[in-house]
Amino acid sequence: MKFAYFGTLFIITSCAGPYHPFGSNYSVSKISNDLFKKSKQHKAGQDLDSKNIIFSPKYQVLHESRNFSIEIKRNETSSEEKIYFFYNNVDITDQVEAISNVDRTSTKIIYTIANLTLPPVESHNFSVIYKSSPEAAPIGKTYPFPDCDIQDNPLLSAAKIKARRSVKNALKKIAEETELNSALMAGLIEQESSFNPKAVSWAKAVGLTQITPVAEKQLLENKEYYAYPKWGRLPASVLKTYIETGKINKDNDWKLDPIQSIKGGFDYLEYISNYWKKPQNIEAFPEQIKNNDEELTSIILASYNSGPSRVKRNLLKRGMYWLEARELKEARKYVYKVKSYCRQYAIERD
């Protein structure tokens, strides 16, 4: 069984151990040097969107390995046709050819890669260029990032969610009431707790949406929730034991009630959104972000994971590149994976 991933390097691994196209000795520096020596710079930019090139899955999957295919439609066969693959502006055609199963017919070419892994901590600018002949105009397409806007209102693919029907129904109902993205919330819950209503983390985050003592304190400024007395002062190990044995349960702590936990997660996202609407915090945004709903969603999700203050500090220091900060590495993985789950759970409206 082969596994492949696009990263800073294009590496193939297998059950028998690491493998790469340049030989059997695994060397990151050797792969990097050889790859860049052979590379051609891809100048086509970001305007590649040919309908004759189809990716499956449609968007980058950043939360798990997935079989990946590229279908290129063509009008006729030609011995002079050329296909190029680029990753972050580097020509990786040879590597893709080496690990793909290729099926050619008179009307299409399909490349299939088994178990493609796209690490969520990295950016993946992967594109395909096709020329049917030396004289033909090239067509191309870039594999889209799984964008997911908190203000979108897609249909929720409940069938894909591994949770009780009551949880799925609660997601839909609360999303309708708040007019927020239920697929995004489903992705957040998947990443936070894997839909385990009794999940407890070392940071004492509890329930489906993993509300911490600090988050609950902030929520209680404007909302009413019932909680087990002084639960935030308990050591994480004791808190986990209390929940596992039922001493703390959904009847005496809202975080263990799946419906209340989902509502609290939406309320906390709203709390964070309001934080970023304050004039003193809006000032931290670069101009390119202020009217970019997708980027604002990333800021809100990163704040849910790492706290608004840390996010604001890096917005002020790094501007548009705030999410590339070293101290936000875990937040970056979190944002990318939640958005990837969001795309999995969303049904696009016509």
C-alpha positions as CSV (number, residue, x, y, z in Angstrom):
1,M,0.0,0.0,0.0
2,K,1.4,3.4,-1.0
3,F,0.9,6.7,0.7
4,A,1.8,10.0,-0.8
5,Y,1.8,13.6,0.4
6,F,2.4,17.0,-1.1
7,G,4.6,19.0,1.3
8,T,7.6,21.3,1.0
9,L,8.9,18.1,-0.6
10,F,6.9,15.6,-2.6
11,I,7.6,12.3,-0.8
12,I,6.2,8.9,-1.2
13,T,6.1,6.6,1.8
14,S,5.0,3.0,2.0
15,C,4.3,0.3,4.6
16,A,7.9,-0.8,4.2
17,G,9.3,2.6,5.0
18,P,10.1,5.9,3.3
19,Y,10.7,6.0,-0.4
20,H,11.3,8.8,-2.9
21,P,11.9,9.0,-6.7
22,F,15.6,9.8,-6.3
23,G,16.7,6.5,-4.8
24,S,16.3,4.3,-1.7
25,N,18.3,6.4,0.7
26,Y,16.0,8.9,2.5
27,S,17.5,12.3,2.6
28,V,15.4,15.5,2.9
29,S,18.3,17.7,1.8
30,K,19.0,15.5,-1.2
31,I,15.4,15.5,-2.3
32,S,15.1,19.2,-1.9
33,N,18.3,20.0,-3.8
34,D,17.6,17.6,-6.7
35,L,14.0,18.7,-7.0
36,F,14.8,22.4,-7.2
37,K,17.7,21.9,-9.6
38,K,15.3,20.1,-12.0
39,S,12.4,22.5,-11.4
40,K,10.6,24.8,-13.8
41,Q,8.9,27.8,-12.4
42,H,5.1,27.8,-13.0
43,K,4.1,31.2,-14.2
44,A,0.4,30.7,-14.8
45,G,-0.7,32.3,-11.5
46,Q,-3.9,31.6,-9.7
47,D,-6.4,32.0,-12.6
48,L,-6.5,28.3,-13.5
49,D,-10.0,27.0,-13.4
50,S,-10.7,24.9,-16.5
51,K,-13.9,22.9,-16.4
52,N,-12.2,20.2,-18.4
53,I,-10.0,19.3,-15.4
54,I,-11.9,17.7,-12.4
55,F,-10.4,16.9,-9.0
56,S,-11.8,14.3,-6.7
57,P,-12.3,15.1,-3.9
58,K,-13.3,18.5,-5.2
59,Y,-11.5,20.4,-2.5
60,Q,-8.2,19.7,-0.6
61,V,-8.7,17.2,2.2
62,L,-6.6,18.3,5.1
63,H,-7.9,16.1,7.9
64,E,-7.1,12.6,6.6
65,S,-5.5,10.6,3.8
66,R,-7.9,10.2,0.9
67,N,-7.7,8.6,-2.6
68,F,-7.2,11.4,-5.1
69,S,-7.9,11.6,-8.8
70,I,-7.5,14.1,-11.6
71,E,-9.6,13.7,-14.7
72,I,-8.6,15.6,-17.8
73,K,-11.1,15.7,-20.6
74,R,-9.8,15.8,-24.1
75,N,-11.3,15.9,-27.6
76,E,-8.9,13.5,-29.3
77,T,-5.8,11.4,-28.6
78,S,-2.5,12.9,-29.5
79,S,1.1,11.7,-29.2
80,E,2.2,15.2,-28.7
81,E,0.0,16.1,-25.7
82,K,1.7,17.2,-22.5
83,I,0.6,17.2,-18.9
84,Y,2.5,19.1,-16.2
85,F,2.0,19.1,-12.4
86,F,3.2,21.9,-10.2
87,Y,3.4,22.1,-6.4
88,N,4.1,25.5,-4.9
89,N,5.5,26.7,-8.2
90,V,7.8,23.7,-8.6
91,D,7.5,21.2,-11.5
92,I,6.8,17.8,-9.9
93,T,5.6,16.1,-13.0
94,D,8.0,13.2,-12.8
95,Q,7.0,12.5,-9.2
96,V,3.3,12.5,-9.9
97,E,3.8,10.2,-12.9
98,A,5.8,7.8,-10.8
99,I,3.1,7.3,-8.1
100,S,-0.1,7.5,-10.2
101,N,-2.2,4.9,-11.9
102,V,-3.0,6.5,-15.3
103,D,-6.0,5.5,-17.4
104,R,-6.3,6.9,-20.9
105,T,-9.3,6.8,-23.2
106,S,-10.2,8.7,-26.3
107,T,-12.1,11.3,-24.3
108,K,-10.2,11.6,-21.0
109,I,-7.1,10.9,-19.0
110,I,-7.4,10.0,-15.3
111,Y,-4.6,10.1,-12.8
112,T,-5.3,8.2,-9.5
113,I,-3.1,8.5,-6.4
114,A,-3.9,6.2,-3.5
115,N,-4.0,7.7,0.1
116,L,-2.9,11.2,-0.7
117,T,-2.0,13.1,2.5
118,L,-2.0,16.9,2.6
119,P,-0.5,17.9,6.0
120,P,-2.8,20.7,7.5
121,V,0.2,22.7,8.8
122,E,1.3,23.5,5.2
123,S,-0.1,25.4,2.2
124,H,-0.6,23.3,-0.9
125,N,-0.7,25.2,-4.2
126,F,-1.1,22.2,-6.5
127,S,-2.0,22.7,-10.2
128,V,-2.3,20.9,-13.5
129,I,-1.5,22.2,-16.9
130,Y,-2.6,20.3,-20.1
131,K,-1.6,21.0,-23.7
132,S,-3.2,18.8,-26.4
133,S,-0.5,19.8,-28.8
134,P,2.5,22.1,-29.0
135,E,0.4,24.7,-30.8
136,A,-2.7,24.4,-28.6
137,A,-3.5,26.9,-25.8
138,P,-2.9,25.3,-22.4
139,I,-5.7,24.7,-20.0
140,G,-5.2,24.3,-16.3
141,K,-6.7,24.1,-12.8
142,T,-5.5,24.7,-9.3
143,Y,-6.7,22.3,-6.5
144,P,-8.9,24.5,-4.4
145,F,-8.4,25.1,-0.6
146,P,-11.5,24.0,1.4
147,D,-12.8,27.5,2.1
148,C,-15.6,27.7,4.7
149,D,-17.2,30.9,5.7
150,I,-18.9,31.2,9.1
151,Q,-21.7,33.3,7.5
152,D,-22.4,30.7,4.8
153,N,-25.5,28.6,5.1
154,P,-25.0,25.3,3.3
155,L,-27.1,22.3,3.6
156,L,-25.7,19.9,6.3
157,S,-24.8,16.4,5.1
158,A,-26.0,14.7,8.3
159,A,-25.5,11.2,6.8
160,K,-21.7,11.8,7.0
161,I,-21.7,12.7,10.7
162,K,-21.0,9.9,13.0
163,A,-23.2,11.0,15.9
164,R,-26.6,10.5,17.3
165,R,-29.6,11.8,15.4
166,S,-30.4,14.1,18.3
167,V,-27.0,15.8,17.9
168,K,-27.5,16.2,14.2
169,N,-31.0,17.6,14.7
170,A,-29.6,20.0,17.3
171,L,-26.9,21.2,14.9
172,K,-29.5,22.0,12.3
173,K,-31.9,23.7,14.7
174,I,-29.4,25.9,16.4
175,A,-27.8,26.8,13.1
176,E,-31.1,28.0,11.8
177,E,-31.7,30.1,15.0
178,T,-28.2,31.7,14.8
179,E,-27.9,31.9,11.0
180,L,-24.4,30.5,11.3
181,N,-22.7,27.7,9.3
182,S,-23.9,24.3,10.7
183,A,-21.2,22.5,8.6
184,L,-18.5,24.7,10.2
185,M,-19.8,23.8,13.6
186,A,-19.9,20.1,12.7
187,G,-16.3,20.4,11.6
188,L,-15.3,22.2,14.8
189,I,-17.0,19.5,16.9
190,E,-15.3,16.7,14.9
191,Q,-11.9,18.4,15.5
192,E,-12.5,19.2,19.1
193,S,-14.1,16.0,20.5
194,S,-14.8,13.6,17.6
195,F,-18.5,13.9,18.6
196,N,-17.8,12.4,22.1
197,P,-20.1,14.3,24.4
198,K,-18.0,13.3,27.5
199,A,-14.7,14.3,26.1
200,V,-12.2,16.0,28.5
201,S,-8.8,17.4,27.6
202,W,-5.7,18.1,29.7
203,A,-6.7,21.8,29.6
204,K,-10.1,20.9,31.2
205,A,-12.0,21.5,28.0
206,V,-15.3,19.6,28.3
207,G,-18.0,18.3,26.0
208,L,-18.7,18.3,22.3
209,T,-17.4,21.8,21.8
210,Q,-14.7,21.6,24.4
211,I,-15.5,24.6,26.5
212,T,-12.8,25.6,28.9
213,P,-13.1,27.3,32.3
214,V,-12.0,30.6,30.7
215,A,-14.4,30.2,27.8
216,E,-17.3,29.5,30.2
217,K,-16.4,32.5,32.3
218,Q,-16.6,34.7,29.2
219,L,-19.9,33.1,28.1
220,L,-21.4,33.8,31.5
221,E,-20.9,37.5,31.1
222,N,-24.0,37.6,28.8
223,K,-25.6,34.1,28.9
224,E,-27.0,31.8,31.6
225,Y,-25.6,28.2,31.8
226,Y,-25.7,25.9,34.8
227,A,-22.4,24.3,35.8
228,Y,-21.0,22.0,38.4
229,P,-19.7,24.1,41.3
230,K,-16.0,25.0,41.0
231,W,-15.4,22.5,38.3
232,G,-12.7,24.6,36.8
233,R,-10.6,24.2,40.0
234,L,-10.5,20.4,39.8
235,P,-7.4,18.8,38.4
236,A,-8.0,17.5,34.9
237,S,-7.6,13.9,36.0
238,V,-10.2,14.3,38.8
239,L,-12.5,16.1,36.4
240,K,-12.3,13.3,33.9
241,T,-13.0,10.7,36.7
242,Y,-16.0,12.7,37.9
243,I,-17.4,12.8,34.3
244,E,-16.7,9.1,33.6
245,T,-18.4,8.0,36.8
246,G,-21.4,10.3,36.3
247,K,-20.8,12.5,39.3
248,I,-20.7,15.3,36.9
249,N,-23.3,14.8,34.2
250,K,-25.7,16.6,31.8
251,D,-28.2,17.2,34.6
252,N,-25.7,19.3,36.7
253,D,-23.4,20.7,34.0
254,W,-24.6,22.1,30.7
255,K,-21.3,21.2,28.9
256,L,-22.2,17.5,29.1
257,D,-25.7,18.0,27.5
258,P,-25.0,17.7,23.8
259,I,-27.7,20.2,22.8
260,Q,-26.5,22.8,25.3
261,S,-22.8,22.2,24.4
262,I,-23.6,22.9,20.7
263,K,-25.5,26.0,21.7
264,G,-22.6,27.1,23.9
265,G,-20.2,26.5,21.0
266,F,-22.2,28.8,18.8
267,D,-22.5,31.3,21.6
268,Y,-18.7,31.3,22.1
269,L,-18.1,31.8,18.3
270,E,-20.5,34.7,18.6
271,Y,-18.5,36.0,21.6
272,I,-15.3,35.9,19.6
273,S,-16.9,37.5,16.6
274,N,-18.1,40.4,18.8
275,Y,-14.5,40.7,20.2
276,W,-13.2,41.3,16.7
277,K,-15.9,43.8,15.9
278,K,-14.6,46.2,18.6
279,P,-12.8,49.2,17.1
280,Q,-9.6,48.6,19.1
281,N,-9.4,45.1,17.7
282,I,-10.4,45.9,14.1
283,E,-7.4,48.1,14.0
284,A,-5.2,45.0,14.1
285,F,-6.5,43.9,10.7
286,P,-4.6,44.6,7.6
287,E,-6.7,46.3,4.9
288,Q,-6.9,43.1,2.9
289,I,-8.6,41.3,5.7
290,K,-11.2,43.8,6.8
291,N,-13.7,42.8,4.1
292,N,-12.6,39.2,3.6
293,D,-15.2,36.9,5.2
294,E,-13.0,33.8,4.7
295,E,-10.0,35.4,6.4
296,L,-12.3,36.6,9.3
297,T,-13.5,33.0,9.7
298,S,-9.9,31.9,10.0
299,I,-9.3,34.5,12.7
300,I,-12.4,33.4,14.6
301,L,-11.4,29.7,14.5
302,A,-7.8,30.5,15.5
303,S,-9.1,32.5,18.4
304,Y,-11.4,29.6,19.5
305,N,-8.3,27.4,19.5
306,S,-5.5,29.7,20.8
307,G,-7.3,32.7,22.3
308,P,-8.0,36.2,20.7
309,S,-5.1,37.9,22.4
310,R,-2.5,35.6,20.8
311,V,-4.1,36.0,17.4
312,K,-4.2,39.8,17.7
313,R,-0.5,39.9,18.7
314,N,0.4,38.1,15.5
315,L,-1.9,40.1,13.3
316,L,-0.1,43.2,14.5
317,K,3.3,41.6,14.0
318,R,2.9,39.8,10.8
319,G,-0.1,41.3,9.0
320,M,-1.5,39.1,6.2
321,Y,0.9,36.3,7.2
322,W,-0.4,36.2,10.8
323,L,-1.3,32.5,10.6
324,E,2.2,31.5,9.6
325,A,3.6,32.6,13.0
326,R,5.4,29.8,14.9
327,E,3.3,30.2,18.0
328,L,0.2,29.7,15.9
329,K,1.3,26.5,14.4
330,E,-1.3,24.4,16.2
331,A,-3.9,27.0,15.5
332,R,-3.1,26.8,11.8
333,K,-3.5,23.0,11.8
334,Y,-6.8,23.6,13.7
335,V,-8.2,26.1,11.2
336,Y,-7.2,24.0,8.2
337,K,-8.7,20.8,9.6
338,V,-11.9,22.4,10.7
339,K,-12.4,24.0,7.2
340,S,-11.6,20.6,5.6
341,Y,-14.2,18.9,7.8
342,C,-16.6,21.7,7.0
343,R,-16.3,21.0,3.3
344,Q,-16.9,17.3,4.0
345,Y,-20.1,18.0,5.9
346,A,-21.5,20.8,3.6
347,I,-23.8,20.2,0.6
348,E,-23.4,23.1,-1.8
349,R,-26.6,24.8,-2.8
350,D,-27.3,25.1,-6.5
